[in-house]
Amino acid sequence: MSSIAEVMPVDLSSEMEGGATPFLLDVREADELEVNVLPGVHHIPLGEIEARFSEVPKDQDVVVICRSGGRSGRATEFLMSQGYERVRNMATGMNGWATTVDPTMSPY
């Protein structure tokens, strides 16, 4: 298993506030996006990532997101195995974002 780059929600928030525009890939299921979601995400459920990874740009910074960091970690590893070098897993996922960045969101 390869080591993957991670970013904490608070650090990603700071990067975005500073003008960074990473490709945000949310690999949760559609019903989970109804609970909370970051603006501008591209949604590809984890179960579809192998068939649809060509939708993810290789020439842009990519941050993969899920509920707590597990599924996004697997998606990050998969993308790396396909030659993606600018990809990071958002550690602690949307639950981490809700508790450290945006308290108006509900962890679940």
Backbone as CSV, one residue per row, in Angstrom:
resi,resn,N_x,N_y,N_z,CA_x,CA_y,CA_z,C_x,C_y,C_z
1,MET,0.844,-1.186,0.000,0.000,0.000,0.000,0.886,1.246,0.000
2,SER,0.626,2.133,-0.904,1.455,3.337,-1.006,0.996,4.393,-0.011
3,SER,1.918,5.259,0.361,1.508,6.342,1.244,0.875,7.436,0.389
4,ILE,-0.212,7.990,0.901,-0.929,9.003,0.138,-0.810,10.352,0.831
5,ALA,-0.841,11.394,0.031,-0.802,12.749,0.579,-2.181,13.075,1.138
6,GLU,-2.178,13.734,2.278,-3.438,14.133,2.900,-3.432,15.628,3.183
7,VAL,-4.620,16.172,3.284,-4.793,17.561,3.681,-5.922,17.595,4.714
8,MET,-5.721,18.347,5.767,-6.758,18.508,6.786,-7.772,19.539,6.292
9,PRO,-9.038,19.401,6.684,-10.053,20.347,6.225,-9.687,21.814,6.469
10,VAL,-9.164,22.134,7.637,-8.839,23.529,7.940,-7.749,24.051,7.004
11,ASP,-6.801,23.189,6.631,-5.739,23.606,5.709,-6.281,23.777,4.294
12,LEU,-7.177,22.887,3.882,-7.804,23.026,2.565,-8.624,24.305,2.504
13,SER,-9.338,24.593,3.561,-10.129,25.827,3.620,-9.233,27.045,3.461
14,SER,-8.104,27.043,4.156,-7.152,28.160,4.052,-6.603,28.287,2.642
15,GLU,-6.265,27.152,2.022,-5.767,27.177,0.646,-6.804,27.795,-0.287
16,MET,-8.056,27.380,-0.126,-9.117,27.870,-1.000,-9.399,29.354,-0.755
17,GLU,-9.344,29.760,0.509,-9.517,31.186,0.807,-8.386,32.006,0.200
18,GLY,-7.219,31.379,0.044,-6.068,32.051,-0.549,-6.074,32.030,-2.066
19,GLY,-7.105,31.466,-2.660,-7.241,31.482,-4.107,-6.992,30.170,-4.815
20,ALA,-6.609,29.126,-4.083,-6.406,27.822,-4.714,-7.748,27.279,-5.189
21,THR,-7.732,26.638,-6.347,-8.966,26.065,-6.889,-8.754,24.598,-7.265
22,PRO,-8.588,23.737,-6.261,-8.399,22.325,-6.576,-9.677,21.722,-7.145
23,PHE,-9.516,20.646,-7.882,-10.639,19.852,-8.368,-11.109,19.041,-7.174
24,LEU,-12.308,19.312,-6.677,-12.836,18.623,-5.498,-13.660,17.431,-5.964
25,LEU,-13.192,16.247,-5.646,-13.854,15.013,-6.047,-14.510,14.381,-4.834
26,ASP,-15.832,14.348,-4.813,-16.580,13.765,-3.704,-16.990,12.350,-4.105
27,VAL,-16.543,11.356,-3.348,-16.803,9.959,-3.702,-17.898,9.331,-2.839
28,ARG,-18.655,10.165,-2.115,-19.760,9.646,-1.305,-20.941,9.282,-2.210
29,GLU,-21.925,8.638,-1.618,-23.149,8.314,-2.340,-24.008,9.572,-2.462
30,ALA,-24.901,9.587,-3.451,-25.708,10.776,-3.736,-26.507,11.246,-2.526
31,ASP,-27.064,10.317,-1.747,-27.868,10.738,-0.595,-27.015,11.411,0.474
32,GLU,-25.726,11.103,0.524,-24.853,11.749,1.500,-24.600,13.211,1.141
33,LEU,-24.632,13.529,-0.150,-24.441,14.915,-0.570,-25.607,15.791,-0.132
34,GLU,-26.747,15.159,0.167,-27.902,15.914,0.657,-27.687,16.358,2.102
35,VAL,-26.830,15.656,2.844,-26.552,16.018,4.244,-25.667,17.257,4.289
36,ASN,-24.556,17.213,3.577,-23.654,18.360,3.470,-22.744,18.154,2.278
37,VAL,-22.360,19.255,1.660,-21.522,19.171,0.472,-20.779,20.488,0.292
38,LEU,-19.571,20.413,-0.224,-18.817,21.627,-0.520,-19.246,22.148,-1.890
39,PRO,-19.287,23.468,-2.057,-19.664,24.010,-3.361,-18.651,23.625,-4.436
40,GLY,-19.167,23.325,-5.608,-18.297,23.066,-6.746,-17.694,21.677,-6.818
41,VAL,-18.163,20.740,-5.968,-17.587,19.392,-6.030,-18.022,18.680,-7.304
42,HIS,-17.194,17.748,-7.698,-17.506,16.840,-8.796,-17.817,15.507,-8.133
43,HIS,-18.987,14.960,-8.419,-19.437,13.764,-7.718,-19.226,12.522,-8.571
44,ILE,-18.394,11.616,-8.074,-18.254,10.284,-8.656,-18.237,9.313,-7.474
45,PRO,-19.319,8.566,-7.251,-19.325,7.621,-6.127,-18.145,6.655,-6.222
46,LEU,-17.633,6.235,-5.083,-16.469,5.349,-5.045,-16.664,4.130,-5.941
47,GLY,-17.853,3.560,-5.944,-18.117,2.380,-6.751,-18.023,2.607,-8.252
48,GLU,-18.010,3.860,-8.668,-17.929,4.188,-10.093,-16.564,4.748,-10.501
49,ILE,-15.651,4.892,-9.542,-14.396,5.592,-9.821,-13.558,4.874,-10.881
50,GLU,-13.537,3.543,-10.877,-12.725,2.833,-11.863,-13.234,3.065,-13.281
51,ALA,-14.537,3.209,-13.449,-15.117,3.412,-14.781,-15.072,4.877,-15.208
52,ARG,-14.996,5.799,-14.233,-15.152,7.217,-14.558,-13.945,8.085,-14.226
53,PHE,-12.819,7.485,-13.840,-11.680,8.299,-13.397,-11.154,9.223,-14.486
54,SER,-11.458,8.928,-15.752,-10.994,9.811,-16.829,-11.646,11.191,-16.749
55,GLU,-12.704,11.334,-15.953,-13.351,12.634,-15.743,-12.534,13.535,-14.812
56,VAL,-11.540,12.959,-14.148,-10.706,13.694,-13.190,-9.445,14.170,-13.907
57,PRO,-9.180,15.484,-13.899,-8.020,15.998,-14.626,-6.697,15.620,-13.955
58,LYS,-5.717,15.240,-14.786,-4.386,14.920,-14.260,-3.530,16.166,-14.113
59,ASP,-3.912,17.256,-14.788,-3.085,18.468,-14.799,-3.555,19.506,-13.791
60,GLN,-4.305,19.087,-12.801,-4.848,20.002,-11.789,-4.708,19.337,-10.424
61,ASP,-4.588,20.140,-9.369,-4.581,19.585,-8.022,-5.958,18.995,-7.741
62,VAL,-5.983,17.787,-7.197,-7.226,17.079,-6.915,-7.277,16.789,-5.423
63,VAL,-8.423,17.060,-4.802,-8.652,16.688,-3.408,-9.872,15.776,-3.384
64,VAL,-9.694,14.568,-2.824,-10.765,13.582,-2.775,-11.425,13.628,-1.402
65,ILE,-12.756,13.606,-1.408,-13.548,13.833,-0.196,-14.565,12.710,-0.001
66,CYS,-14.758,12.310,1.258,-15.862,11.414,1.620,-16.360,11.830,3.008
67,ARG,-17.020,10.919,3.723,-17.579,11.267,5.036,-16.491,11.424,6.094
68,SER,-15.557,10.451,6.140,-14.567,10.498,7.218,-13.124,10.288,6.766
69,GLY,-12.906,10.041,5.480,-11.550,9.905,4.961,-11.172,8.519,4.482
70,GLY,-11.976,7.513,4.784,-11.655,6.144,4.390,-11.871,5.872,2.908
71,ARG,-13.086,6.128,2.430,-13.377,5.892,1.012,-12.542,6.806,0.128
72,SER,-12.373,8.051,0.555,-11.572,8.974,-0.252,-10.106,8.525,-0.267
73,GLY,-9.651,7.902,0.799,-8.293,7.362,0.816,-8.140,6.261,-0.223
74,ARG,-9.136,5.374,-0.316,-9.086,4.306,-1.326,-9.135,4.897,-2.731
75,ALA,-9.980,5.910,-2.936,-10.058,6.552,-4.257,-8.741,7.242,-4.593
76,THR,-8.116,7.879,-3.605,-6.829,8.544,-3.817,-5.777,7.524,-4.237
77,GLU,-5.728,6.391,-3.542,-4.777,5.335,-3.903,-5.034,4.837,-5.314
78,PHE,-6.306,4.667,-5.686,-6.627,4.213,-7.034,-6.140,5.225,-8.068
79,LEU,-6.430,6.502,-7.842,-6.002,7.527,-8.801,-4.476,7.539,-8.925
80,MET,-3.780,7.391,-7.814,-2.320,7.341,-7.864,-1.860,6.145,-8.703
81,SER,-2.554,5.024,-8.591,-2.177,3.829,-9.368,-2.415,4.049,-10.861
82,GLN,-3.224,5.046,-11.198,-3.495,5.374,-12.590,-2.612,6.520,-13.096
83,GLY,-1.620,6.904,-12.293,-0.662,7.909,-12.729,-0.940,9.327,-12.256
84,TYR,-1.934,9.510,-11.413,-2.203,10.851,-10.879,-1.154,11.176,-9.831
85,GLU,-0.528,12.338,-9.956,0.508,12.747,-9.009,0.058,13.893,-8.124
86,ARG,-0.933,14.658,-8.556,-1.366,15.850,-7.809,-2.694,15.582,-7.119
87,VAL,-2.739,14.516,-6.332,-3.982,14.113,-5.676,-3.747,13.934,-4.185
88,ARG,-4.697,14.475,-3.392,-4.619,14.361,-1.931,-5.962,13.907,-1.383
89,ASN,-5.912,13.213,-0.276,-7.093,12.777,0.450,-7.410,13.820,1.524
90,MET,-8.686,14.244,1.614,-9.057,15.145,2.712,-9.279,14.293,3.961
91,ALA,-8.269,14.280,4.835,-8.330,13.516,6.073,-9.505,14.003,6.921
92,THR,-10.154,13.114,7.577,-11.322,13.320,8.446,-12.591,13.656,7.669
93,GLY,-12.492,13.831,6.352,-13.667,13.981,5.503,-14.596,15.137,5.840
94,MET,-15.840,14.992,5.369,-16.828,16.048,5.588,-17.184,16.185,7.059
95,ASN,-17.075,15.095,7.825,-17.313,15.227,9.264,-16.256,16.130,9.884
96,GLY,-15.017,16.001,9.433,-13.952,16.878,9.917,-14.184,18.314,9.483
97,TRP,-14.649,18.508,8.244,-14.948,19.858,7.753,-16.035,20.484,8.624
98,ALA,-17.076,19.696,8.931,-18.199,20.210,9.721,-17.773,20.604,11.131
99,THR,-16.821,19.871,11.703,-16.436,20.164,13.088,-15.320,21.191,13.201
100,THR,-14.507,21.370,12.131,-13.378,22.295,12.254,-13.474,23.536,11.378
101,VAL,-14.294,23.490,10.323,-14.346,24.609,9.386,-15.721,25.275,9.362
102,ASP,-16.778,24.478,9.211,-18.117,25.028,9.026,-19.111,24.382,9.984
103,PRO,-19.271,24.981,11.171,-20.168,24.381,12.173,-21.646,24.422,11.783
104,THR,-21.994,25.092,10.669,-23.386,25.048,10.234,-23.707,23.719,9.555
105,MET,-22.665,22.962,9.192,-22.872,21.631,8.610,-23.007,20.608,9.727
106,SER,-23.756,19.564,9.433,-23.961,18.508,10.424,-23.093,17.306,10.136
107,PRO,-22.296,16.880,11.122,-21.610,15.607,10.952,-22.659,14.485,10.965
108,TYR,-22.353,13.391,10.366,-23.297,12.270,10.372,-22.569,10.960,10.458
